């Protein structure tokens, strides 16, 4: 089958599988342009979240300042927002936008099913290996928030 799978043989969420298939067809320069396009799709941080103390939301493993804010919806789904300077860090913004397109407004199980090698799958052949550690830390942070969401009734 041509379905994209993670290294652990779990199927990727359909939006991520589509994006990875599209990226595989592109040359490196076109991939970079696609990432730039995705970086512009990152939803702006709502003012109500911008006013919060960011200590619990910062991803310290990233070279770039990134704050990720989860919101648990009344129906149990999660919506993630991020605060990152997309102009200075388009790769970070792009990875978040691609990921959020797949997990936002979905149950925590969708976020928890993200494969641990998702960032590697996305970034392979682009030459951004130095960024992989911080980008993977962002995905780990999303999963941590999703786990907390499944164990708590309120935020």
C-alpha beads as a LAMMPS data file, in Angstrom:
LAMMPS data file: protein, C-alpha beads

155 atoms
154 bonds

1 atom types
1 bond types

-500.0 500.0 xlo xhi
-500.0 500.0 ylo yhi
-500.0 500.0 zlo zhi

Masses

1 110.0

Atoms # bond

1 1 1 0.000 0.000 0.000
2 1 1 1.102 3.551 -0.577
3 1 1 -0.272 4.769 2.743
4 1 1 2.331 6.613 4.797
5 1 1 3.173 4.942 8.078
6 1 1 5.303 5.920 10.984
7 1 1 8.262 3.822 11.996
8 1 1 6.041 2.044 14.528
9 1 1 3.674 0.956 11.705
10 1 1 0.826 3.088 13.038
11 1 1 -1.005 4.934 10.270
12 1 1 -0.506 8.673 10.258
13 1 1 -3.533 10.952 10.603
14 1 1 -4.808 11.484 7.012
15 1 1 -3.818 15.190 6.772
16 1 1 -0.243 14.346 7.810
17 1 1 -0.057 11.400 5.435
18 1 1 -1.177 13.639 2.544
19 1 1 1.362 16.319 3.415
20 1 1 4.207 13.816 3.693
21 1 1 3.262 12.251 0.338
22 1 1 3.265 15.714 -1.260
23 1 1 6.624 16.586 0.295
24 1 1 8.192 13.347 -1.022
25 1 1 7.385 14.398 -4.570
26 1 1 9.130 17.755 -4.247
27 1 1 12.754 18.683 -4.817
28 1 1 14.578 20.285 -1.876
29 1 1 14.021 23.879 -3.064
30 1 1 10.321 23.209 -3.638
31 1 1 10.077 21.649 -0.166
32 1 1 11.565 24.807 1.309
33 1 1 8.981 26.896 -0.561
34 1 1 6.199 24.598 0.656
35 1 1 7.420 25.006 4.237
36 1 1 7.400 28.773 3.802
37 1 1 3.804 28.562 2.564
38 1 1 2.790 26.437 5.547
39 1 1 4.482 28.873 7.950
40 1 1 2.032 31.553 6.829
41 1 1 -0.918 29.306 7.725
42 1 1 -0.156 29.214 11.458
43 1 1 -3.194 30.584 13.250
44 1 1 -2.494 33.780 15.218
45 1 1 -2.388 33.564 18.999
46 1 1 -5.615 34.905 20.542
47 1 1 -5.173 37.896 22.872
48 1 1 -6.652 35.917 25.793
49 1 1 -3.711 33.518 25.570
50 1 1 -1.061 36.146 24.887
51 1 1 -1.736 37.630 28.318
52 1 1 -1.008 34.350 30.171
53 1 1 2.199 33.558 32.036
54 1 1 4.121 31.582 29.418
55 1 1 6.318 29.567 31.756
56 1 1 4.251 26.383 31.425
57 1 1 3.827 26.802 27.668
58 1 1 7.399 27.417 26.479
59 1 1 9.273 24.625 24.696
60 1 1 12.787 25.074 26.156
61 1 1 14.391 22.484 23.856
62 1 1 13.829 24.724 20.819
63 1 1 16.529 27.148 19.728
64 1 1 13.681 29.477 18.786
65 1 1 11.253 30.849 21.368
66 1 1 8.084 28.782 20.985
67 1 1 5.081 28.824 23.282
68 1 1 2.355 26.226 22.704
69 1 1 -1.071 26.738 24.250
70 1 1 -3.632 23.925 24.372
71 1 1 -7.327 24.566 24.848
72 1 1 -9.613 21.718 25.756
73 1 1 -13.017 22.210 24.171
74 1 1 -16.325 21.335 25.853
75 1 1 -16.638 18.282 23.590
76 1 1 -13.266 16.936 24.787
77 1 1 -11.326 17.889 21.679
78 1 1 -8.151 19.970 21.835
79 1 1 -7.227 23.078 19.886
80 1 1 -3.584 24.140 19.933
81 1 1 -2.218 27.624 19.371
82 1 1 1.421 28.640 19.172
83 1 1 3.328 31.839 19.548
84 1 1 6.425 31.849 17.386
85 1 1 7.949 34.488 15.136
86 1 1 7.114 32.907 11.761
87 1 1 9.242 35.414 9.864
88 1 1 12.364 34.531 11.854
89 1 1 11.554 30.813 12.203
90 1 1 9.459 29.699 9.237
91 1 1 10.403 26.031 9.662
92 1 1 9.126 25.964 13.235
93 1 1 5.926 27.754 12.238
94 1 1 5.468 25.385 9.274
95 1 1 5.867 22.219 11.348
96 1 1 3.369 23.566 13.863
97 1 1 0.900 24.579 11.138
98 1 1 1.166 21.157 9.462
99 1 1 0.737 19.387 12.792
100 1 1 -2.119 21.588 13.978
101 1 1 -3.947 21.002 10.668
102 1 1 -4.081 17.331 11.623
103 1 1 -4.720 17.479 15.378
104 1 1 -6.716 20.632 16.092
105 1 1 -10.327 20.091 17.086
106 1 1 -9.704 16.350 17.325
107 1 1 -9.810 14.107 20.399
108 1 1 -6.548 13.801 22.354
109 1 1 -6.075 10.310 20.888
110 1 1 -5.235 11.852 17.481
111 1 1 -2.415 13.907 19.013
112 1 1 -1.219 10.937 21.040
113 1 1 -1.072 8.845 17.853
114 1 1 1.468 11.171 16.228
115 1 1 4.500 9.029 15.474
116 1 1 7.704 9.802 17.297
117 1 1 9.512 10.023 13.948
118 1 1 7.027 12.430 12.339
119 1 1 9.496 15.335 12.262
120 1 1 12.183 13.119 10.724
121 1 1 9.714 11.934 8.072
122 1 1 8.831 15.528 7.234
123 1 1 12.357 16.924 7.296
124 1 1 14.229 14.117 5.561
125 1 1 16.137 15.272 2.522
126 1 1 15.700 18.953 3.395
127 1 1 18.953 19.256 5.319
128 1 1 17.483 20.682 8.487
129 1 1 18.655 17.909 10.800
130 1 1 19.956 20.373 13.388
131 1 1 16.396 21.553 13.929
132 1 1 14.975 18.047 14.407
133 1 1 15.595 17.870 18.157
134 1 1 13.701 21.057 18.963
135 1 1 10.927 20.277 16.488
136 1 1 10.503 16.804 17.974
137 1 1 10.349 18.402 21.425
138 1 1 7.367 20.464 20.216
139 1 1 5.553 17.287 19.168
140 1 1 6.388 15.710 22.537
141 1 1 4.915 18.788 24.243
142 1 1 1.677 18.404 22.246
143 1 1 1.460 14.777 23.334
144 1 1 2.060 15.742 26.975
145 1 1 -0.789 18.257 26.800
146 1 1 -3.028 15.642 25.157
147 1 1 -2.224 13.124 27.896
148 1 1 -3.048 15.702 30.558
149 1 1 -6.265 16.497 28.757
150 1 1 -7.397 12.877 28.964
151 1 1 -6.720 12.712 32.709
152 1 1 -8.274 16.019 33.775
153 1 1 -11.850 17.178 33.480
154 1 1 -11.083 20.900 33.502
155 1 1 -8.114 22.957 32.426

Bonds

1 1 1 2
2 1 2 3
3 1 3 4
4 1 4 5
5 1 5 6
6 1 6 7
7 1 7 8
8 1 8 9
9 1 9 10
10 1 10 11
11 1 11 12
12 1 12 13
13 1 13 14
14 1 14 15
15 1 15 16
16 1 16 17
17 1 17 18
18 1 18 19
19 1 19 20
20 1 20 21
21 1 21 22
22 1 22 23
23 1 23 24
24 1 24 25
25 1 25 26
26 1 26 27
27 1 27 28
28 1 28 29
29 1 29 30
30 1 30 31
31 1 31 32
32 1 32 33
33 1 33 34
34 1 34 35
35 1 35 36
36 1 36 37
37 1 37 38
38 1 38 39
39 1 39 40
40 1 40 41
41 1 41 42
42 1 42 43
43 1 43 44
44 1 44 45
45 1 45 46
46 1 46 47
47 1 47 48
48 1 48 49
49 1 49 50
50 1 50 51
51 1 51 52
52 1 52 53
53 1 53 54
54 1 54 55
55 1 55 56
56 1 56 57
57 1 57 58
58 1 58 59
59 1 59 60
60 1 60 61
61 1 61 62
62 1 62 63
63 1 63 64
64 1 64 65
65 1 65 66
66 1 66 67
67 1 67 68
68 1 68 69
69 1 69 70
70 1 70 71
71 1 71 72
72 1 72 73
73 1 73 74
74 1 74 75
75 1 75 76
76 1 76 77
77 1 77 78
78 1 78 79
79 1 79 80
80 1 80 81
81 1 81 82
82 1 82 83
83 1 83 84
84 1 84 85
85 1 85 86
86 1 86 87
87 1 87 88
88 1 88 89
89 1 89 90
90 1 90 91
91 1 91 92
92 1 92 93
93 1 93 94
94 1 94 95
95 1 95 96
96 1 96 97
97 1 97 98
98 1 98 99
99 1 99 100
100 1 100 101
101 1 101 102
102 1 102 103
103 1 103 104
104 1 104 105
105 1 105 106
106 1 106 107
107 1 107 108
108 1 108 109
109 1 109 110
110 1 110 111
111 1 111 112
112 1 112 113
113 1 113 114
114 1 114 115
115 1 115 116
116 1 116 117
117 1 117 118
118 1 118 119
119 1 119 120
120 1 120 121
121 1 121 122
122 1 122 123
123 1 123 124
124 1 124 125
125 1 125 126
126 1 126 127
127 1 127 128
128 1 128 129
129 1 129 130
130 1 130 131
131 1 131 132
132 1 132 133
133 1 133 134
134 1 134 135
135 1 135 136
136 1 136 137
137 1 137 138
138 1 138 139
139 1 139 140
140 1 140 141
141 1 141 142
142 1 142 143
143 1 143 144
144 1 144 145
145 1 145 146
146 1 146 147
147 1 147 148
148 1 148 149
149 1 149 150
150 1 150 151
151 1 151 152
152 1 152 153
153 1 153 154
154 1 154 155
